[in-house]
């Protein structure tokens, strides 16, 4: 057995000499990967982030919102409007800004059970679904025709104002292009039956804002549109939209580009969504509290218009 290695060597050498085997050059063994945890600890490598977040951090001793510790948030009474400013805009907004934000959330919290979103929430709740499902059912109705006109109104009014169009020219151009002016018009409210919410917004802005040029422009447009029909008023969406653009442009904390970008990103519709969620949840709880059963729409309220024959 001790001669086995010698026998293998001699046999191999003989096969090579006879040309039966052709030796191949040795290959370098593959390198063993460096341990990830060890290499990262030494600073040799870094892991690319899955995503980037700039609004909050929970890694330290206490949670922070845009760099502000949560204890400071409560110690200084930042409030809901202030927290929204930190998380949405990464800024500590002035008190008049946060007060207006909180006012908007209260004004948009609910508008009765007959509107699209509340109706969907109620129907879903009565179908036995949970809170999240019922809330989402209501939120999904928000769009250009219901509640989601804030961004569109802000863009239309600010674009016309920035372009130097007079209210008359703005209305005429919209008519010529066959476009509805978002933020103008109401099914129920009119000059003779004004919307108290709009009155509250206008009064608050004129009392607390350093400048309100776009809201004044919106009210001037209302003077033109109501000549045709008295319900073509600046509605609550239009009033809030114009006022919020005035807030972004007039608070001194945003550049014009930043203010316009937040409007384009959908921040204004976010205000309506956040506020109205309170009302939708209220309608869900109301239906559950009343133990309302499955809703079925009455057939006498449906116009069945089927063909008599195929």
SVG drawing of the C-alpha trace seen along z (x, -y; Angstrom):
<svg xmlns="http://www.w3.org/2000/svg" viewBox="-91 -91 98 93">
<polyline fill="none" stroke="black" stroke-width="0.4" points="0.0,0.0 2.9,-2.3 4.0,-2.0 0.6,-2.9 1.4,-6.6 4.6,-5.7 2.7,-3.2 0.1,-6.0 2.9,-8.4 4.8,-5.9 1.6,-4.8 0.6,-8.4 4.1,-9.2 3.9,-6.2 0.6,-7.1 1.8,-10.7 5.0,-9.4 2.9,-7.1 0.7,-10.0 -2.4,-8.4 -2.9,-11.3 -2.2,-14.9 -1.7,-17.1 -3.7,-20.3 -2.5,-23.4 -3.6,-23.9 -6.5,-26.4 -6.6,-28.9 -9.3,-28.0 -12.3,-30.4 -11.9,-33.1 -14.0,-32.7 -16.5,-35.6 -15.8,-38.0 -18.3,-37.7 -20.8,-40.5 -21.3,-41.4 -17.5,-41.5 -16.8,-43.6 -19.5,-46.1 -18.3,-46.4 -14.8,-47.2 -16.3,-49.7 -15.1,-47.8 -18.5,-47.7 -21.9,-49.4 -25.4,-48.1 -27.5,-50.2 -30.7,-51.4 -34.0,-49.8 -35.6,-53.2 -34.9,-56.7 -37.0,-58.4 -36.5,-62.0 -39.5,-62.6 -39.2,-60.4 -36.7,-58.3 -37.3,-55.7 -33.8,-54.4 -32.7,-56.6 -33.9,-56.9 -37.1,-58.5 -39.1,-59.0 -38.4,-62.1 -40.6,-63.9 -38.4,-65.8 -35.7,-65.9 -38.0,-67.1 -38.1,-64.7 -41.6,-63.5 -41.2,-64.8 -40.6,-68.3 -43.7,-68.0 -45.8,-67.6 -43.8,-70.0 -44.2,-72.8 -47.8,-72.0 -47.1,-71.6 -50.6,-70.1 -52.0,-68.3 -51.3,-71.1 -47.7,-71.3 -47.2,-67.5 -48.7,-67.6 -46.3,-70.3 -43.3,-68.3 -44.3,-65.1 -45.7,-66.5 -43.4,-69.5 -40.4,-68.8 -40.8,-72.2 -42.0,-73.8 -44.7,-76.0 -45.8,-79.3 -48.8,-79.2 -51.1,-80.9 -50.3,-78.1 -50.9,-75.3 -54.2,-76.9 -55.4,-77.1 -54.5,-73.4 -56.5,-72.4 -59.4,-74.5 -59.4,-72.8 -59.4,-69.4 -62.4,-70.4 -64.3,-71.9 -63.7,-68.9 -64.4,-66.2 -67.9,-65.5 -70.7,-66.7 -73.6,-64.4 -74.5,-60.9 -75.8,-61.7 -72.4,-62.4 -70.7,-59.7 -67.9,-58.8 -70.2,-58.7 -72.8,-56.7 -70.2,-54.1 -68.8,-53.8 -72.4,-53.3 -73.3,-50.7 -70.0,-48.8 -70.5,-48.9 -74.0,-47.6 -72.7,-44.8 -70.9,-43.6 -67.4,-44.7 -64.7,-45.9 -63.6,-49.5 -60.7,-49.5 -62.8,-48.1 -65.6,-50.6 -63.1,-53.5 -61.4,-52.6 -64.7,-52.2 -65.5,-55.8 -62.0,-57.1 -62.0,-55.5 -64.8,-57.8 -62.7,-60.9 -61.7,-62.4 -62.4,-65.3 -66.2,-65.1 -66.2,-64.6 -63.7,-66.1 -60.6,-65.7 -60.8,-69.0 -58.4,-70.9 -55.3,-70.1 -56.9,-70.8 -58.5,-74.1 -55.1,-75.2 -53.4,-74.5 -56.0,-76.2 -56.3,-79.3 -52.6,-79.8 -51.7,-79.2 -54.2,-81.8 -53.1,-84.3 -49.4,-83.7 -50.1,-84.2 -51.6,-87.6 -55.1,-86.6 -57.9,-88.8 -60.9,-86.9 -62.9,-87.6 -60.1,-86.2 -59.7,-83.1 -63.4,-82.3 -63.6,-83.0 -60.6,-80.8 -62.1,-77.9 -65.4,-78.3 -63.5,-78.4 -61.6,-75.2 -64.8,-73.6 -63.3,-73.0 -65.0,-73.2 -63.2,-75.4 -62.5,-73.2 -63.4,-74.9 -66.3,-76.7 -70.0,-75.6 -72.2,-73.8 -75.3,-71.7 -77.1,-73.3 -75.3,-76.4 -75.4,-79.8 -75.1,-83.5 -78.6,-83.5 -77.7,-80.4 -74.0,-80.8 -71.8,-78.0 -70.9,-78.9 -67.7,-76.9 -66.5,-79.2 -67.4,-82.2 -65.3,-80.9 -62.3,-80.2 -62.4,-83.7 -62.8,-85.4 -59.9,-83.4 -57.6,-84.0 -58.2,-87.7 -57.8,-88.0 -54.6,-85.9 -52.7,-85.6 -50.0,-88.1 -51.2,-88.0 -54.1,-86.4 -53.7,-87.3 -54.9,-84.0 -58.0,-83.8 -58.9,-87.4 -58.4,-86.3 -60.8,-83.3 -63.4,-85.6 -63.1,-87.9 -63.6,-84.9 -66.8,-84.1 -68.1,-87.5 -67.8,-86.7 -69.2,-83.1 -72.2,-84.0 -73.4,-86.5 -74.4,-83.4 -75.8,-81.3 -75.9,-82.1 -74.7,-78.6 -71.4,-79.0 -69.8,-80.2 -66.3,-79.7 -67.0,-76.4 -65.2,-75.1 -62.7,-73.2 -61.8,-76.3 -61.6,-78.5 -59.3,-76.1 -57.2,-75.5 -56.6,-79.2 -55.9,-79.9 -53.5,-77.0 -51.5,-78.3 -51.4,-81.7 -50.1,-79.9 -47.4,-78.0 -46.3,-81.1 -46.7,-83.6 -45.3,-81.8 -41.7,-82.5 -40.7,-78.8 -40.9,-77.6 -39.5,-78.7 -42.0,-79.2 -40.8,-76.0 -41.3,-74.1 -44.8,-75.5 -45.8,-74.5 -44.3,-71.1 -46.3,-70.3 -49.5,-71.3 -48.5,-69.0 -47.7,-66.1 -51.3,-66.1 -50.7,-67.7 -54.0,-69.6 -56.1,-66.6 -54.3,-65.0 -55.9,-67.6 -59.4,-66.6 -58.6,-62.9 -57.2,-63.2 -60.1,-65.4 -62.9,-63.4 -61.5,-60.1 -62.7,-61.3 -66.3,-61.6 -66.2,-58.3 -65.0,-56.5 -67.9,-58.3 -70.4,-57.0 -69.0,-53.5 -69.3,-53.6 -72.7,-55.1 -74.0,-52.3 -72.5,-49.6 -73.9,-51.3 -77.4,-51.4 -77.0,-47.8 -78.2,-48.6 -78.7,-45.6 -77.7,-45.0 -78.6,-47.9 -80.6,-47.3 -81.5,-50.2 -85.3,-50.5 -86.3,-49.4 -88.8,-52.2 -85.7,-54.6 -84.1,-52.8 -85.1,-53.4 -84.9,-50.0 -84.4,-50.6 -83.9,-47.2 -84.8,-46.2 -88.1,-44.3 -86.6,-41.7 -83.1,-40.6"/>
</svg>
